[in-house]
């Protein structure tokens, strides 16, 4: 088991996903955001079944940063109840996991 996570976030459109992803990158809360422009979401909302086109972000980060990442997404998101789900990365290519570790958290110049 690693301390790395994949976070799923849906939003209403690509523009919103990119705006959120850039902020998370600027804050070093994620190493990467994959933006999947069109997903179809069916879900229960306010007693009815909704069928909507949405955009999906697949974010890579660390478990330690998840509370800050979640709070930032909730602050920036237009939905009143945004999807922010963290899934553990059980294992992965060591070079990729190291890259995630180097890409998130304090920048190397901040730790001096």
C-alpha positions as CSV (number, residue, x, y, z in Angstrom):
1,X,0.0,0.0,0.0
2,X,1.3,3.5,-0.8
3,X,0.3,6.9,0.5
4,X,-0.7,8.0,-3.0
5,X,-4.3,8.5,-4.1
6,X,-6.5,9.0,-7.1
7,X,-9.2,11.5,-6.6
8,X,-12.3,11.6,-8.8
9,X,-14.1,14.9,-9.3
10,X,-17.0,15.6,-11.7
11,X,-18.0,19.1,-12.9
12,X,-20.4,20.7,-15.3
13,X,-17.9,21.4,-18.1
14,X,-14.2,21.3,-19.2
15,X,-13.7,25.0,-18.3
16,X,-14.6,24.4,-14.7
17,X,-12.4,21.3,-14.5
18,X,-9.4,23.1,-16.0
19,X,-9.9,26.1,-13.6
20,X,-10.0,23.8,-10.6
21,X,-7.1,21.6,-11.8
22,X,-4.9,24.6,-12.5
23,X,-5.5,25.9,-8.9
24,X,-4.7,22.5,-7.4
25,X,-1.5,22.4,-9.5
26,X,-0.5,25.9,-8.4
27,X,-1.1,25.0,-4.8
28,X,0.9,21.7,-5.3
29,X,-2.1,19.7,-4.1
30,X,-2.0,17.4,-7.1
31,X,0.7,16.1,-9.4
32,X,-1.6,15.6,-12.4
33,X,-5.1,16.1,-13.6
34,X,-6.6,14.0,-16.4
35,X,-9.7,15.8,-17.8
36,X,-12.2,13.5,-19.5
37,X,-14.5,15.9,-21.4
38,X,-17.7,14.0,-21.6
39,X,-19.1,11.5,-19.2
40,X,-22.8,10.6,-18.7
41,X,-23.8,10.7,-15.0
42,X,-27.0,9.2,-13.8
43,X,-27.7,9.9,-10.1
44,X,-30.4,10.5,-7.5
45,X,-30.8,14.2,-6.6
46,X,-33.6,15.8,-4.6
47,X,-35.9,12.7,-4.9
48,X,-35.5,12.4,-8.7
49,X,-33.2,10.6,-11.1
50,X,-30.9,13.0,-13.0
51,X,-29.2,12.2,-16.3
52,X,-26.5,14.8,-17.1
53,X,-23.5,15.3,-19.2
54,X,-20.5,16.1,-17.1
55,X,-16.7,16.4,-17.2
56,X,-14.6,14.1,-15.1
57,X,-11.2,14.8,-13.5
58,X,-8.8,12.1,-12.4
59,X,-6.4,13.6,-10.0
60,X,-3.2,12.2,-8.5
61,X,-2.0,13.2,-5.0
62,X,-1.1,11.9,-1.6
63,X,-3.4,10.9,1.3
64,X,-1.8,13.6,3.5
65,X,-2.9,16.3,1.2
66,X,-6.5,15.1,0.7
67,X,-8.1,17.3,3.3
68,X,-6.7,20.5,1.8
69,X,-7.4,19.2,-1.8
70,X,-11.0,18.4,-0.9
71,X,-11.5,21.8,0.8
72,X,-10.0,23.6,-2.2
73,X,-12.3,21.7,-4.6
74,X,-15.3,22.5,-2.5
75,X,-14.4,26.2,-2.3
76,X,-13.9,26.5,-6.1
77,X,-16.7,24.2,-7.3
78,X,-20.0,25.4,-8.6
79,X,-22.0,22.4,-7.3
80,X,-23.4,22.6,-3.8
81,X,-22.4,18.9,-3.3
82,X,-19.4,18.2,-5.5
83,X,-18.1,14.7,-6.0
84,X,-14.6,14.4,-4.3
85,X,-13.7,10.8,-3.8
86,X,-10.2,9.5,-2.9
87,X,-9.2,6.0,-3.9
88,X,-6.0,4.4,-2.7
89,X,-3.2,3.6,-5.1
90,X,-2.2,0.2,-3.8
91,X,0.9,-0.1,-5.9
92,X,2.4,1.4,-9.0
93,X,5.6,2.0,-11.0
94,X,8.2,3.3,-8.6
95,X,9.3,6.0,-10.9
96,X,5.7,7.3,-11.3
97,X,5.0,7.1,-7.6
98,X,8.2,9.0,-6.9
99,X,7.2,11.7,-9.5
100,X,3.9,12.2,-7.7
101,X,5.8,12.6,-4.4
102,X,8.1,15.2,-5.9
103,X,5.3,17.1,-7.5
104,X,3.0,17.7,-4.5
105,X,3.5,19.3,-1.1
106,X,6.1,22.0,-0.4
107,X,8.3,22.9,-3.4
108,X,12.0,22.0,-2.9
109,X,12.9,25.7,-2.6
110,X,10.4,26.0,0.3
111,X,12.0,23.2,2.3
112,X,15.4,25.0,2.5
